Amino acid sequence: METTELIRYRRALKRKNYSVHTVKNYMNILDHFMRWLTIPLSEVSPEDIGVYVDHLLRQRRRPKTIRCHLQTIRLFFDYLVNEDKREMVNPVTRISLRLPKPLPRHLKDDQVTKLFSVMTDPRDRAMFMLMLRCGLRVEEVAQLTVDAVEYGRRRIFVSNGKGGKDRVVYMSEDARSALWAYLQRRSSKAKGLFLVQKGPLKGKPLSVRGIQKRIEYYARRSGLNVSCHQLRHTMATQLLNADADLATIQDLLGHGQITTTQRYCRVANLKVQRDYYKAMNVVLQRTQGRQEDDDEEESVNIHGGTESLQLVPR
């Protein structure tokens, strides 16, 4: 059961246009924290936060999950101090939890072919092709509407993406074909683009979890370890390997910081390899040219010295 503070905080998040998914996650984390807490919020200290971290570690929560808990709790206390005007100090002063920085995992070309070879449902092919070719997040796919697709201009308007940002993405020819095949069979007049096809929820927009279950199904059928987000990683890596500009990829993915996009530079070995050999050829040509010039000069000096020796009388 939500406390009065959480109810007011939920309303504040909605007024700031936070996504439904984000608000739900925040409330779940704060509910977990409040249930664990045995003292009033105004009495929580940094030491108590440290004990809570120990509690999460005992539950074998991953470092990334714990960091997410701390960030959410810090934002909640910021709200209590700055907006709810509580006479207190934010106990989450800094987050010093060290996190591993794994590289984004992407699919190889043959794995992409294998994955889509087991997809026969037009809806699912279109759905996952948009993730692969447009770099859409699973939440963005779930929220797509029919009106957001400009089929003739081969582009999609992504409304209220991560961070509340809008952007435009573009469809490749195979993505457009897959979407057209699905739209030809789609008879509903519902606004949502991807709909539940069976059961009591038939005709309702497919949920995030529903989409994730479909990729899990195809992962089992294909024998691949793949997730929705990996399709997005694959798109970014493929574009970088095709020499797309980093700023272009950032814009297509909707990254707020270029540093997030730069992580793919550590993955895209084909581009690194091409850049290396291209630059190294220039280096070798320059150094070999200098070596040849030095050899010619040395040869001229030796030859000139021989002639001068012949001119010296015995």
C-alpha positions as CSV (number, residue, x, y, z in Angstrom):
1,M,0.0,0.0,0.0
2,E,1.4,3.4,-1.0
3,T,2.0,6.0,1.6
4,T,0.9,9.6,1.3
5,E,4.4,10.6,0.3
6,L,4.5,8.1,-2.5
7,I,1.1,9.1,-3.8
8,R,2.1,12.7,-4.0
9,Y,5.4,11.8,-5.6
10,R,3.6,9.7,-8.2
11,R,1.5,12.7,-9.1
12,A,4.6,14.9,-9.4
13,L,6.3,12.4,-11.8
14,K,3.2,12.4,-14.0
15,R,3.1,16.1,-14.1
16,K,6.7,16.1,-15.3
17,N,5.6,13.7,-18.1
18,Y,7.6,10.7,-16.9
19,S,6.6,7.6,-18.9
20,V,4.2,5.1,-17.4
21,H,7.0,2.5,-17.4
22,T,9.4,4.8,-15.5
23,V,6.8,5.7,-12.9
24,K,5.9,2.1,-12.3
25,N,9.6,1.2,-11.8
26,Y,10.1,4.1,-9.4
27,M,7.1,3.1,-7.3
28,N,8.2,-0.5,-7.1
29,I,11.6,0.4,-5.9
30,L,10.4,3.0,-3.4
31,D,7.7,0.6,-2.1
32,H,10.5,-2.0,-1.5
33,F,12.5,0.6,0.3
34,M,9.6,1.8,2.4
35,R,8.7,-1.7,3.5
36,W,12.2,-2.3,4.6
37,L,12.5,1.0,6.5
38,T,11.6,1.0,10.2
39,I,12.1,4.7,11.0
40,P,10.5,7.9,9.6
41,L,11.8,9.3,6.4
42,S,13.0,12.4,8.1
43,E,15.4,10.3,10.3
44,V,17.0,8.3,7.5
45,S,20.8,8.8,7.5
46,P,23.6,7.9,5.1
47,E,24.4,5.0,7.4
48,D,20.9,3.7,7.0
49,I,21.3,3.8,3.2
50,G,24.5,1.8,3.6
51,V,22.6,-0.8,5.6
52,Y,20.0,-0.9,2.9
53,V,22.7,-1.6,0.3
54,D,23.9,-4.5,2.4
55,H,20.3,-5.8,2.5
56,L,20.2,-5.7,-1.3
57,L,23.5,-7.4,-1.6
58,R,22.3,-10.2,0.7
59,Q,19.4,-10.6,-1.7
60,R,22.0,-11.1,-4.4
61,R,20.9,-8.1,-6.4
62,R,23.2,-7.1,-9.2
63,P,25.3,-4.0,-8.8
64,K,23.4,-2.3,-11.7
65,T,20.1,-3.0,-9.9
66,I,21.4,-1.6,-6.6
67,R,22.6,1.5,-8.3
68,C,19.2,2.0,-9.8
69,H,17.6,1.7,-6.3
70,L,20.0,4.3,-5.0
71,Q,19.4,6.7,-7.9
72,T,15.6,6.4,-7.4
73,I,15.8,6.9,-3.7
74,R,18.0,9.9,-4.1
75,L,15.5,11.5,-6.5
76,F,12.7,10.8,-4.1
77,F,14.5,12.5,-1.2
78,D,15.3,15.4,-3.6
79,Y,11.6,15.8,-4.2
80,L,10.9,15.7,-0.4
81,V,13.5,18.4,0.3
82,N,13.0,20.7,-2.7
83,E,9.3,20.3,-3.6
84,D,7.6,19.0,-0.5
85,K,9.7,21.4,1.6
86,R,10.7,18.9,4.2
87,E,13.2,20.0,6.8
88,M,15.7,17.2,6.2
89,V,19.0,16.4,4.4
90,N,19.1,14.0,1.5
91,P,20.8,10.9,2.9
92,V,21.9,9.6,-0.5
93,T,24.8,12.1,-0.9
94,R,26.7,10.1,-3.5
95,I,26.6,6.7,-5.3
96,S,30.0,5.1,-5.1
97,L,29.0,1.6,-6.1
98,R,31.5,0.4,-8.8
99,L,29.8,-1.1,-11.9
100,P,31.3,-3.3,-14.6
101,K,31.1,-1.8,-18.1
102,P,30.2,-4.7,-20.5
103,L,30.3,-4.0,-24.2
104,P,27.0,-4.0,-26.0
105,R,26.2,-7.4,-27.4
106,H,25.2,-7.7,-31.0
107,L,24.2,-10.4,-33.5
108,K,26.4,-11.4,-36.4
109,D,25.0,-11.5,-39.9
110,D,24.4,-15.2,-39.9
111,Q,22.7,-15.1,-36.5
112,V,20.3,-12.4,-37.8
113,T,19.5,-14.6,-40.8
114,K,18.9,-17.6,-38.5
115,L,16.7,-15.6,-36.1
116,F,14.4,-14.3,-38.8
117,S,14.2,-17.6,-40.6
118,V,12.1,-19.0,-37.7
119,M,9.7,-16.1,-37.7
120,T,6.6,-16.8,-39.8
121,D,4.1,-14.5,-38.2
122,P,3.9,-11.2,-40.2
123,R,3.3,-9.1,-37.0
124,D,6.4,-10.5,-35.3
125,R,8.6,-10.1,-38.3
126,A,7.6,-6.5,-38.7
127,M,7.9,-5.8,-35.0
128,F,11.5,-7.2,-34.7
129,M,12.5,-5.9,-38.1
130,L,11.8,-2.3,-36.9
131,M,14.0,-2.9,-33.8
132,L,16.8,-4.3,-36.0
133,R,16.6,-1.6,-38.8
134,C,15.3,1.4,-36.9
135,G,17.0,0.9,-33.5
136,L,13.7,1.1,-31.6
137,R,13.5,0.3,-27.9
138,V,10.9,-2.3,-26.9
139,E,8.9,0.4,-25.1
140,E,8.9,2.5,-28.2
141,V,7.6,-0.4,-30.3
142,A,4.9,-1.1,-27.8
143,Q,3.7,2.5,-28.0
144,L,3.8,2.9,-31.8
145,T,0.5,3.9,-33.4
146,V,-0.6,3.5,-37.0
147,D,-0.5,7.3,-37.5
148,A,3.2,7.4,-36.5
149,V,4.2,5.5,-39.6
150,E,4.7,7.5,-42.8
151,Y,4.9,4.5,-45.1
152,G,5.4,6.4,-48.4
153,R,8.3,8.5,-46.9
154,R,9.8,5.4,-45.2
155,R,10.0,7.0,-41.8
156,I,8.5,6.7,-38.3
157,F,7.8,9.3,-35.7
158,V,8.8,8.1,-32.3
159,S,6.8,10.0,-29.7
160,N,7.8,10.4,-26.1
161,G,10.8,8.0,-26.2
162,K,13.3,7.6,-23.4
163,G,13.7,10.8,-21.4
164,G,10.5,12.1,-23.0
165,K,12.3,12.9,-26.3
166,D,10.7,12.7,-29.7
167,R,12.7,11.6,-32.8
168,V,12.3,10.4,-36.4
169,V,13.7,7.1,-37.6
170,Y,13.9,5.7,-41.1
171,M,12.9,2.3,-42.5
172,S,15.1,0.2,-44.7
173,E,13.5,-1.6,-47.7
174,D,13.3,-4.9,-45.9
175,A,11.7,-3.3,-42.8
176,R,9.2,-1.5,-44.9
177,S,8.3,-4.7,-46.8
178,A,7.8,-6.6,-43.5
179,L,5.6,-3.8,-42.1
180,W,3.5,-3.8,-45.3
181,A,3.0,-7.5,-45.2
182,Y,1.7,-7.1,-41.6
183,L,-0.5,-4.1,-42.4
184,Q,-2.1,-6.1,-45.3
185,R,-3.4,-8.7,-42.8
186,R,-4.2,-6.2,-40.0
187,S,-8.0,-5.5,-40.1
188,S,-8.4,-3.7,-36.8
189,K,-9.1,0.1,-36.6
190,A,-7.3,0.4,-33.3
191,K,-4.7,3.2,-33.0
192,G,-2.0,0.9,-31.7
193,L,0.2,-0.6,-34.4
194,F,1.1,-4.0,-32.9
195,L,-1.9,-5.8,-31.4
196,V,-2.6,-9.0,-29.5
197,Q,-3.9,-11.6,-31.9
198,K,-5.4,-14.2,-29.7
199,G,-7.2,-14.6,-26.4
200,P,-9.4,-12.3,-24.3
201,L,-7.1,-9.3,-25.0
202,K,-7.3,-9.7,-28.8
203,G,-7.2,-6.3,-30.5
204,K,-5.5,-4.6,-27.6
205,P,-2.0,-3.1,-28.0
206,L,0.8,-5.6,-27.3
207,S,2.5,-4.9,-24.0
208,V,6.3,-4.6,-23.4
209,R,6.3,-8.0,-21.7
210,G,4.2,-9.5,-24.5
211,I,6.9,-8.4,-27.0
212,Q,9.7,-9.7,-24.8
213,K,7.9,-13.1,-24.5
214,R,7.8,-13.3,-28.3
215,I,11.6,-12.7,-28.7
216,E,12.2,-15.3,-25.9
217,Y,10.1,-17.8,-28.0
218,Y,12.1,-17.2,-31.1
219,A,15.3,-17.3,-29.2
220,R,14.4,-20.9,-28.1
221,R,13.4,-21.9,-31.6
222,S,16.6,-20.5,-33.2
223,G,18.9,-21.6,-30.4
224,L,20.2,-18.1,-30.0
225,N,20.8,-16.0,-26.9
226,V,19.0,-12.9,-28.1
227,S,16.9,-10.1,-26.5
228,C,15.0,-7.1,-27.9
229,H,17.8,-4.7,-27.0
230,Q,20.3,-6.8,-28.8
231,L,18.6,-6.0,-32.0
232,R,19.0,-2.3,-31.3
233,H,22.7,-2.9,-30.5
234,T,23.1,-4.9,-33.8
235,M,21.6,-2.0,-35.8
236,A,24.1,0.5,-34.2
237,T,27.1,-1.8,-34.8
238,Q,26.1,-2.5,-38.4
239,L,25.8,1.2,-39.2
240,L,29.2,2.0,-37.6
241,N,30.8,-0.8,-39.5
242,A,29.3,0.7,-42.7
243,D,31.1,4.0,-41.9
244,A,28.0,5.9,-40.7
245,D,28.8,9.0,-38.7
246,L,28.7,8.6,-34.9
247,A,26.5,11.7,-34.6
248,T,24.0,10.2,-37.0
249,I,23.8,6.9,-35.0
250,Q,23.4,9.0,-31.8
251,D,20.4,10.8,-33.4
252,L,18.8,7.6,-34.7
253,L,19.1,5.8,-31.4
254,G,17.9,8.8,-29.4
255,H,21.0,8.9,-27.1
256,G,21.2,12.0,-25.0
257,Q,25.0,11.8,-24.8
258,I,27.5,11.0,-27.5
259,T,29.5,9.0,-24.9
260,T,26.7,6.4,-24.9
261,T,27.0,5.9,-28.6
262,Q,30.8,5.8,-28.5
263,R,30.6,2.4,-26.6
264,Y,29.8,0.9,-30.0
265,C,33.3,2.0,-31.2
266,R,34.8,-0.6,-28.9
267,V,32.6,-3.3,-30.5
268,A,32.7,-2.4,-34.2
269,N,36.0,-4.1,-35.0
270,L,35.5,-4.1,-38.7
271,K,35.6,-0.3,-38.8
272,V,38.6,-0.2,-36.5
273,Q,40.3,-2.8,-38.7
274,R,39.6,-0.8,-41.9
275,D,40.7,2.5,-40.3
276,Y,43.9,0.8,-39.1
277,Y,44.9,-0.6,-42.4
278,K,44.0,2.6,-44.3
279,A,46.1,4.7,-41.9
280,M,48.9,2.1,-41.8
281,N,49.2,2.1,-45.6
282,V,49.7,5.8,-45.6
283,V,52.4,5.4,-42.9
284,L,54.2,2.7,-44.9
285,Q,54.0,4.6,-48.1
286,R,55.5,7.7,-46.4
287,T,58.3,5.7,-44.6
288,Q,59.1,3.6,-47.7
289,G,59.3,6.8,-49.8
290,R,61.7,8.3,-47.4
291,Q,63.8,5.1,-47.3
292,E,64.0,5.0,-51.1
293,D,65.1,8.7,-51.1
294,D,67.8,7.9,-48.5
295,D,69.0,4.9,-50.6
296,E,69.3,7.1,-53.7
297,E,71.1,9.8,-51.9
298,E,73.5,7.2,-50.4
299,S,74.1,5.7,-53.8
300,V,74.9,9.1,-55.3
301,N,77.3,9.8,-52.5
302,I,79.1,6.5,-52.9
303,H,79.2,6.9,-56.7
304,G,80.5,10.4,-56.5
305,G,83.2,9.3,-54.0
306,T,84.4,6.5,-56.3
307,E,84.8,9.0,-59.2
308,S,86.8,11.4,-57.0
309,L,89.0,8.5,-55.9
310,Q,89.7,7.6,-59.5
311,L,90.9,11.2,-60.1
312,V,93.5,11.1,-57.4
313,P,97.0,10.2,-58.9
314,R,99.1,7.5,-57.5
